[in-house]
Amino acid sequence: MAQNDLKSKLKKLKEIVDWFDNQEEADVEAGLTRVKEGAALIKESRKELSRLENEFEKVKKEIDIEEGDEEAPDTEDINI
């Protein structure tokens, strides 16, 4: 369900961008409304993407543990 929610947010963002692209004259008030809506959608999408990233990391760790790699260093922890 969350994937569809993210997908719908991205679709709505594209609609907002398309609206701006198709404007012959600047409608400042309507533009401001769409900018605010877009900003809210971006904020919500970032939260959802962060949640999904955490889930991917969790699954990766579970796979590493099952394969016996629980001691494998995380690439983020390696200083070169």
Biopython code that builds the backbone (N, CA, C, O; Angstrom):
import numpy as np
from Bio.PDB.StructureBuilder import StructureBuilder

atoms = [
    (1, "MET", "N", (0.830, -1.203, 0.000)),
    (1, "MET", "CA", (0.000, 0.000, 0.000)),
    (1, "MET", "C", (0.868, 1.257, 0.000)),
    (1, "MET", "O", (0.555, 2.228, -0.689)),
    (2, "ALA", "N", (1.955, 1.241, 0.771)),
    (2, "ALA", "CA", (2.819, 2.421, 0.846)),
    (2, "ALA", "C", (3.456, 2.734, -0.499)),
    (2, "ALA", "O", (3.654, 3.899, -0.847)),
    (3, "GLN", "N", (3.777, 1.680, -1.258)),
    (3, "GLN", "CA", (4.377, 1.897, -2.572)),
    (3, "GLN", "C", (3.400, 2.650, -3.466)),
    (3, "GLN", "O", (3.797, 3.575, -4.175)),
    (4, "ASN", "N", (2.131, 2.265, -3.439)),
    (4, "ASN", "CA", (1.132, 2.972, -4.235)),
    (4, "ASN", "C", (0.980, 4.407, -3.774)),
    (4, "ASN", "O", (0.774, 5.309, -4.587)),
    (5, "ASP", "N", (1.084, 4.622, -2.464)),
    (5, "ASP", "CA", (0.991, 5.969, -1.915)),
    (5, "ASP", "C", (2.148, 6.823, -2.429)),
    (5, "ASP", "O", (1.942, 7.967, -2.836)),
    (6, "LEU", "N", (3.353, 6.276, -2.413)),
    (6, "LEU", "CA", (4.518, 6.997, -2.918)),
    (6, "LEU", "C", (4.365, 7.248, -4.422)),
    (6, "LEU", "O", (4.662, 8.332, -4.924)),
    (7, "LYS", "N", (3.907, 6.243, -5.103)),
    (7, "LYS", "CA", (3.703, 6.374, -6.550)),
    (7, "LYS", "C", (2.690, 7.478, -6.857)),
    (7, "LYS", "O", (2.887, 8.252, -7.793)),
    (8, "SER", "N", (1.625, 7.555, -6.089)),
    (8, "SER", "CA", (0.614, 8.594, -6.322)),
    (8, "SER", "C", (1.160, 9.981, -5.993)),
    (8, "SER", "O", (0.808, 10.960, -6.650)),
    (9, "LYS", "N", (2.023, 10.066, -4.973)),
    (9, "LYS", "CA", (2.640, 11.356, -4.634)),
    (9, "LYS", "C", (3.551, 11.820, -5.772)),
    (9, "LYS", "O", (3.530, 12.991, -6.151)),
    (10, "LEU", "N", (4.342, 10.905, -6.307)),
    (10, "LEU", "CA", (5.233, 11.254, -7.413)),
    (10, "LEU", "C", (4.447, 11.645, -8.659)),
    (10, "LEU", "O", (4.844, 12.542, -9.401)),
    (11, "LYS", "N", (3.334, 10.964, -8.876)),
    (11, "LYS", "CA", (2.474, 11.315, -10.021)),
    (11, "LYS", "C", (1.907, 12.719, -9.843)),
    (11, "LYS", "O", (1.867, 13.501, -10.793)),
    (12, "LYS", "N", (1.471, 13.037, -8.631)),
    (12, "LYS", "CA", (0.921, 14.359, -8.353)),
    (12, "LYS", "C", (1.997, 15.433, -8.517)),
    (12, "LYS", "O", (1.717, 16.516, -9.031)),
    (13, "LEU", "N", (3.225, 15.140, -8.085)),
    (13, "LEU", "CA", (4.322, 16.095, -8.271)),
    (13, "LEU", "C", (4.561, 16.356, -9.763)),
    (13, "LEU", "O", (4.801, 17.493, -10.170)),
    (14, "LYS", "N", (4.494, 15.309, -10.558)),
    (14, "LYS", "CA", (4.669, 15.475, -11.998)),
    (14, "LYS", "C", (3.546, 16.343, -12.572)),
    (14, "LYS", "O", (3.793, 17.178, -13.442)),
    (15, "GLU", "N", (2.337, 16.153, -12.098)),
    (15, "GLU", "CA", (1.214, 16.978, -12.555)),
    (15, "GLU", "C", (1.448, 18.451, -12.218)),
    (15, "GLU", "O", (1.124, 19.333, -13.014)),
    (16, "ILE", "N", (2.006, 18.712, -11.045)),
    (16, "ILE", "CA", (2.294, 20.095, -10.640)),
    (16, "ILE", "C", (3.366, 20.693, -11.562)),
    (16, "ILE", "O", (3.232, 21.826, -12.027)),
    (17, "VAL", "N", (4.412, 19.932, -11.817)),
    (17, "VAL", "CA", (5.471, 20.408, -12.720)),
    (17, "VAL", "C", (4.893, 20.671, -14.107)),
    (17, "VAL", "O", (5.187, 21.694, -14.726)),
    (18, "ASP", "N", (4.076, 19.750, -14.587)),
    (18, "ASP", "CA", (3.449, 19.924, -15.904)),
    (18, "ASP", "C", (2.580, 21.177, -15.945)),
    (18, "ASP", "O", (2.559, 21.892, -16.946)),
    (19, "TRP", "N", (1.865, 21.439, -14.856)),
    (19, "TRP", "CA", (1.023, 22.633, -14.790)),
    (19, "TRP", "C", (1.882, 23.877, -14.987)),
    (19, "TRP", "O", (1.543, 24.761, -15.773)),
    (20, "PHE", "N", (3.014, 23.935, -14.253)),
    (20, "PHE", "CA", (3.904, 25.087, -14.388)),
    (20, "PHE", "C", (4.448, 25.195, -15.814)),
    (20, "PHE", "O", (4.523, 26.288, -16.374)),
    (21, "ASP", "N", (4.823, 24.069, -16.389)),
    (21, "ASP", "CA", (5.369, 24.069, -17.752)),
    (21, "ASP", "C", (4.364, 24.579, -18.775)),
    (21, "ASP", "O", (4.757, 25.148, -19.793)),
    (22, "ASN", "N", (3.074, 24.386, -18.520)),
    (22, "ASN", "CA", (2.038, 24.742, -19.489)),
    (22, "ASN", "C", (1.435, 26.129, -19.291)),
    (22, "ASN", "O", (0.510, 26.505, -20.010)),
    (23, "GLN", "N", (1.945, 26.892, -18.329)),
    (23, "GLN", "CA", (1.387, 28.218, -18.061)),
    (23, "GLN", "C", (1.899, 29.239, -19.072)),
    (23, "GLN", "O", (3.104, 29.404, -19.260)),
    (24, "GLU", "N", (0.962, 29.912, -19.711)),
    (24, "GLU", "CA", (1.307, 30.984, -20.648)),
    (24, "GLU", "C", (1.645, 32.264, -19.872)),
    (24, "GLU", "O", (2.620, 32.955, -20.168)),
    (25, "GLU", "N", (0.803, 32.555, -18.865)),
    (25, "GLU", "CA", (1.004, 33.720, -18.001)),
    (25, "GLU", "C", (1.153, 33.251, -16.563)),
    (25, "GLU", "O", (0.564, 32.248, -16.158)),
    (26, "ALA", "N", (1.931, 33.975, -15.812)),
    (26, "ALA", "CA", (2.142, 33.604, -14.416)),
    (26, "ALA", "C", (0.899, 33.914, -13.592)),
    (26, "ALA", "O", (0.445, 35.057, -13.536)),
    (27, "ASP", "N", (0.359, 32.888, -12.959)),
    (27, "ASP", "CA", (-0.734, 33.046, -12.004)),
    (27, "ASP", "C", (-0.111, 32.824, -10.628)),
    (27, "ASP", "O", (-0.003, 31.695, -10.149)),
    (28, "VAL", "N", (0.293, 33.922, -10.011)),
    (28, "VAL", "CA", (1.074, 33.856, -8.785)),
    (28, "VAL", "C", (0.333, 33.118, -7.669)),
    (28, "VAL", "O", (0.924, 32.282, -6.984)),
    (29, "GLU", "N", (-0.935, 33.413, -7.484)),
    (29, "GLU", "CA", (-1.686, 32.786, -6.400)),
    (29, "GLU", "C", (-1.836, 31.282, -6.628)),
    (29, "GLU", "O", (-1.616, 30.484, -5.716)),
    (30, "ALA", "N", (-2.208, 30.904, -7.842)),
    (30, "ALA", "CA", (-2.346, 29.477, -8.142)),
    (30, "ALA", "C", (-0.986, 28.791, -8.064)),
    (30, "ALA", "O", (-0.882, 27.655, -7.602)),
    (31, "GLY", "N", (0.056, 29.486, -8.517)),
    (31, "GLY", "CA", (1.400, 28.927, -8.449)),
    (31, "GLY", "C", (1.849, 28.698, -7.022)),
    (31, "GLY", "O", (2.444, 27.666, -6.712)),
    (32, "LEU", "N", (1.567, 29.655, -6.148)),
    (32, "LEU", "CA", (1.928, 29.518, -4.743)),
    (32, "LEU", "C", (1.217, 28.337, -4.107)),
    (32, "LEU", "O", (1.815, 27.593, -3.329)),
    (33, "THR", "N", (-0.049, 28.161, -4.433)),
    (33, "THR", "CA", (-0.812, 27.025, -3.909)),
    (33, "THR", "C", (-0.169, 25.709, -4.338)),
    (33, "THR", "O", (-0.033, 24.783, -3.540)),
    (34, "ARG", "N", (0.224, 25.640, -5.606)),
    (34, "ARG", "CA", (0.850, 24.414, -6.114)),
    (34, "ARG", "C", (2.245, 24.205, -5.529)),
    (34, "ARG", "O", (2.640, 23.067, -5.275)),
    (35, "VAL", "N", (2.984, 25.270, -5.315)),
    (35, "VAL", "CA", (4.305, 25.151, -4.695)),
    (35, "VAL", "C", (4.163, 24.588, -3.279)),
    (35, "VAL", "O", (4.926, 23.708, -2.881)),
    (36, "LYS", "N", (3.201, 25.088, -2.528)),
    (36, "LYS", "CA", (2.969, 24.588, -1.167)),
    (36, "LYS", "C", (2.574, 23.117, -1.195)),
    (36, "LYS", "O", (3.059, 22.321, -0.392)),
    (37, "GLU", "N", (1.697, 22.765, -2.120)),
    (37, "GLU", "CA", (1.273, 21.377, -2.248)),
    (37, "GLU", "C", (2.473, 20.490, -2.619)),
    (37, "GLU", "O", (2.654, 19.406, -2.062)),
    (38, "GLY", "N", (3.283, 20.970, -3.563)),
    (38, "GLY", "CA", (4.468, 20.222, -3.966)),
    (38, "GLY", "C", (5.449, 20.037, -2.821)),
    (38, "GLY", "O", (6.018, 18.957, -2.656)),
    (39, "ALA", "N", (5.650, 21.083, -2.028)),
    (39, "ALA", "CA", (6.565, 20.999, -0.891)),
    (39, "ALA", "C", (6.082, 19.958, 0.120)),
    (39, "ALA", "O", (6.885, 19.196, 0.659)),
    (40, "ALA", "N", (4.792, 19.925, 0.372)),
    (40, "ALA", "CA", (4.232, 18.937, 1.300)),
    (40, "ALA", "C", (4.403, 17.517, 0.744)),
    (40, "ALA", "O", (4.734, 16.588, 1.481)),
    (41, "LEU", "N", (4.175, 17.366, -0.558)),
    (41, "LEU", "CA", (4.343, 16.051, -1.183)),
    (41, "LEU", "C", (5.799, 15.585, -1.120)),
    (41, "LEU", "O", (6.070, 14.409, -0.876)),
    (42, "ILE", "N", (6.722, 16.504, -1.339)),
    (42, "ILE", "CA", (8.150, 16.161, -1.271)),
    (42, "ILE", "C", (8.521, 15.732, 0.146)),
    (42, "ILE", "O", (9.229, 14.743, 0.332)),
    (43, "LYS", "N", (8.051, 16.464, 1.129)),
    (43, "LYS", "CA", (8.345, 16.134, 2.524)),
    (43, "LYS", "C", (7.807, 14.742, 2.877)),
    (43, "LYS", "O", (8.505, 13.935, 3.491)),
    (44, "GLU", "N", (6.566, 14.476, 2.485)),
    (44, "GLU", "CA", (5.966, 13.165, 2.760)),
    (44, "GLU", "C", (6.700, 12.055, 2.010)),
    (44, "GLU", "O", (6.901, 10.966, 2.546)),
    (45, "SER", "N", (7.097, 12.333, 0.778)),
    (45, "SER", "CA", (7.800, 11.331, -0.033)),
    (45, "SER", "C", (9.165, 11.011, 0.571)),
    (45, "SER", "O", (9.583, 9.853, 0.582)),
    (46, "ARG", "N", (9.855, 12.021, 1.070)),
    (46, "ARG", "CA", (11.156, 11.790, 1.710)),
    (46, "ARG", "C", (11.019, 10.878, 2.922)),
    (46, "ARG", "O", (11.845, 9.991, 3.137)),
    (47, "LYS", "N", (9.974, 11.100, 3.712)),
    (47, "LYS", "CA", (9.738, 10.251, 4.881)),
    (47, "LYS", "C", (9.498, 8.808, 4.445)),
    (47, "LYS", "O", (10.042, 7.871, 5.030)),
    (48, "GLU", "N", (8.681, 8.645, 3.417)),
    (48, "GLU", "CA", (8.372, 7.307, 2.927)),
    (48, "GLU", "C", (9.617, 6.636, 2.349)),
    (48, "GLU", "O", (9.846, 5.450, 2.586)),
    (49, "LEU", "N", (10.417, 7.380, 1.598)),
    (49, "LEU", "CA", (11.656, 6.826, 1.049)),
    (49, "LEU", "C", (12.620, 6.434, 2.157)),
    (49, "LEU", "O", (13.292, 5.407, 2.052)),
    (50, "SER", "N", (12.700, 7.216, 3.195)),
    (50, "SER", "CA", (13.559, 6.900, 4.333)),
    (50, "SER", "C", (13.086, 5.621, 5.021)),
    (50, "SER", "O", (13.897, 4.772, 5.392)),
    (51, "ARG", "N", (11.786, 5.490, 5.185)),
    (51, "ARG", "CA", (11.225, 4.282, 5.794)),
    (51, "ARG", "C", (11.548, 3.059, 4.939)),
    (51, "ARG", "O", (11.930, 2.013, 5.464)),
    (52, "LEU", "N", (11.394, 3.193, 3.624)),
    (52, "LEU", "CA", (11.695, 2.081, 2.725)),
    (52, "LEU", "C", (13.179, 1.721, 2.764)),
    (52, "LEU", "O", (13.542, 0.545, 2.745)),
    (53, "GLU", "N", (14.029, 2.744, 2.817)),
    (53, "GLU", "CA", (15.468, 2.495, 2.903)),
    (53, "GLU", "C", (15.800, 1.714, 4.170)),
    (53, "GLU", "O", (16.619, 0.795, 4.135)),
    (54, "ASN", "N", (15.174, 2.072, 5.282)),
    (54, "ASN", "CA", (15.403, 1.359, 6.539)),
    (54, "ASN", "C", (14.960, -0.093, 6.429)),
    (54, "ASN", "O", (15.621, -0.985, 6.960)),
    (55, "GLU", "N", (13.856, -0.334, 5.749)),
    (55, "GLU", "CA", (13.394, -1.706, 5.568)),
    (55, "GLU", "C", (14.361, -2.506, 4.713)),
    (55, "GLU", "O", (14.630, -3.671, 5.007)),
    (56, "PHE", "N", (14.892, -1.887, 3.646)),
    (56, "PHE", "CA", (15.870, -2.564, 2.806)),
    (56, "PHE", "C", (17.112, -2.922, 3.622)),
    (56, "PHE", "O", (17.646, -4.024, 3.494)),
    (57, "GLU", "N", (17.566, -1.998, 4.450)),
    (57, "GLU", "CA", (18.737, -2.253, 5.289)),
    (57, "GLU", "C", (18.479, -3.406, 6.251)),
    (57, "GLU", "O", (19.356, -4.237, 6.485)),
    (58, "LYS", "N", (17.277, -3.451, 6.805)),
    (58, "LYS", "CA", (16.900, -4.509, 7.734)),
    (58, "LYS", "C", (16.947, -5.874, 7.029)),
    (58, "LYS", "O", (17.472, -6.845, 7.573)),
    (59, "VAL", "N", (16.399, -5.929, 5.834)),
    (59, "VAL", "CA", (16.399, -7.172, 5.065)),
    (59, "VAL", "C", (17.834, -7.572, 4.719)),
    (59, "VAL", "O", (18.187, -8.748, 4.805)),
    (60, "LYS", "N", (18.654, -6.609, 4.333)),
    (60, "LYS", "CA", (20.061, -6.880, 4.001)),
    (60, "LYS", "C", (20.788, -7.462, 5.200)),
    (60, "LYS", "O", (21.553, -8.416, 5.058)),
    (61, "LYS", "N", (20.560, -6.901, 6.373)),
    (61, "LYS", "CA", (21.211, -7.411, 7.577)),
    (61, "LYS", "C", (20.751, -8.828, 7.883)),
    (61, "LYS", "O", (21.557, -9.665, 8.291)),
    (62, "GLU", "N", (19.462, -9.108, 7.691)),
    (62, "GLU", "CA", (18.941, -10.454, 7.921)),
    (62, "GLU", "C", (19.597, -11.444, 6.965)),
    (62, "GLU", "O", (19.940, -12.557, 7.363)),
    (63, "ILE", "N", (19.771, -11.050, 5.716)),
    (63, "ILE", "CA", (20.425, -11.914, 4.731)),
    (63, "ILE", "C", (21.873, -12.151, 5.119)),
    (63, "ILE", "O", (22.354, -13.282, 5.055)),
    (64, "ASP", "N", (22.578, -11.089, 5.525)),
    (64, "ASP", "CA", (23.979, -11.215, 5.931)),
    (64, "ASP", "C", (24.120, -12.161, 7.114)),
    (64, "ASP", "O", (25.043, -12.974, 7.146)),
    (65, "ILE", "N", (23.228, -12.069, 8.074)),
    (65, "ILE", "CA", (23.276, -12.931, 9.253)),
    (65, "ILE", "C", (23.027, -14.381, 8.846)),
    (65, "ILE", "O", (23.718, -15.283, 9.320)),
    (66, "GLU", "N", (22.050, -14.613, 7.974)),
    (66, "GLU", "CA", (21.753, -15.971, 7.514)),
    (66, "GLU", "C", (22.934, -16.578, 6.769)),
    (66, "GLU", "O", (23.138, -17.791, 6.819)),
    (67, "GLU", "N", (23.710, -15.756, 6.082)),
    (67, "GLU", "CA", (24.863, -16.233, 5.327)),
    (67, "GLU", "C", (26.119, -16.304, 6.188)),
    (67, "GLU", "O", (27.179, -16.700, 5.704)),
    (68, "GLY", "N", (26.011, -15.928, 7.449)),
    (68, "GLY", "CA", (27.160, -15.968, 8.338)),
    (68, "GLY", "C", (28.077, -14.776, 8.213)),
    (68, "GLY", "O", (29.231, -14.832, 8.638)),
    (69, "ASP", "N", (27.587, -13.712, 7.644)),
    (69, "ASP", "CA", (28.402, -12.523, 7.428)),
    (69, "ASP", "C", (28.133, -11.443, 8.460)),
    (69, "ASP", "O", (28.381, -10.264, 8.204)),
    (70, "GLU", "N", (27.625, -11.832, 9.631)),
    (70, "GLU", "CA", (27.275, -10.806, 10.604)),
    (70, "GLU", "C", (28.483, -10.016, 11.086)),
    (70, "GLU", "O", (28.329, -8.934, 11.652)),
    (71, "GLU", "N", (29.681, -10.545, 10.868)),
    (71, "GLU", "CA", (30.889, -9.839, 11.256)),
    (71, "GLU", "C", (31.467, -9.005, 10.120)),
    (71, "GLU", "O", (32.460, -8.302, 10.308)),
    (72, "ALA", "N", (30.848, -9.079, 8.936)),
    (72, "ALA", "CA", (31.364, -8.342, 7.782)),
    (72, "ALA", "C", (31.253, -6.852, 8.050)),
    (72, "ALA", "O", (30.214, -6.388, 8.521)),
    (73, "PRO", "N", (32.312, -6.087, 7.757)),
    (73, "PRO", "CA", (32.265, -4.645, 8.023)),
    (73, "PRO", "C", (31.291, -3.952, 7.087)),
    (73, "PRO", "O", (31.154, -4.310, 5.918)),
    (74, "ASP", "N", (30.638, -2.977, 7.621)),
    (74, "ASP", "CA", (29.761, -2.132, 6.829)),
    (74, "ASP", "C", (30.623, -1.164, 6.053)),
    (74, "ASP", "O", (31.547, -0.577, 6.615)),
    (75, "THR", "N", (30.342, -0.981, 4.765)),
    (75, "THR", "CA", (31.179, -0.115, 3.927)),
    (75, "THR", "C", (31.198, 1.310, 4.450)),
    (75, "THR", "O", (32.162, 2.034, 4.199)),
    (76, "GLU", "N", (30.175, 1.735, 5.162)),
    (76, "GLU", "CA", (30.143, 3.089, 5.701)),
    (76, "GLU", "C", (31.131, 3.246, 6.851)),
    (76, "GLU", "O", (31.547, 4.361, 7.165)),
    (77, "ASP", "N", (31.512, 2.120, 7.487)),
    (77, "ASP", "CA", (32.405, 2.166, 8.631)),
    (77, "ASP", "C", (33.874, 2.101, 8.238)),
    (77, "ASP", "O", (34.745, 2.261, 9.093)),
    (78, "ILE", "N", (34.164, 1.872, 6.969)),
    (78, "ILE", "CA", (35.535, 1.732, 6.524)),
    (78, "ILE", "C", (36.096, 3.117, 6.180)),
    (78, "ILE", "O", (35.531, 3.840, 5.360)),
    (79, "ASN", "N", (37.214, 3.472, 6.817)),
    (79, "ASN", "CA", (37.889, 4.746, 6.524)),
    (79, "ASN", "C", (39.074, 4.481, 5.616)),
    (79, "ASN", "O", (39.964, 3.698, 5.947)),
    (80, "ILE", "N", (39.077, 5.127, 4.490)),
    (80, "ILE", "CA", (40.175, 4.940, 3.531)),
    (80, "ILE", "C", (40.998, 6.206, 3.468)),
    (80, "ILE", "O", (41.976, 6.271, 2.722)),
]
sb = StructureBuilder()
sb.init_structure("model")
sb.init_model(0)
sb.init_chain("A")
sb.init_seg("    ")
for serial, (resi, resn, name, xyz) in enumerate(atoms, 1):
    if name == "N":
        sb.init_residue(resn, " ", resi, " ")
    sb.init_atom(name, np.array(xyz, "f"), 0.0, 1.0, " ", f" {name:<3s}", serial, name[0])
structure = sb.get_structure()
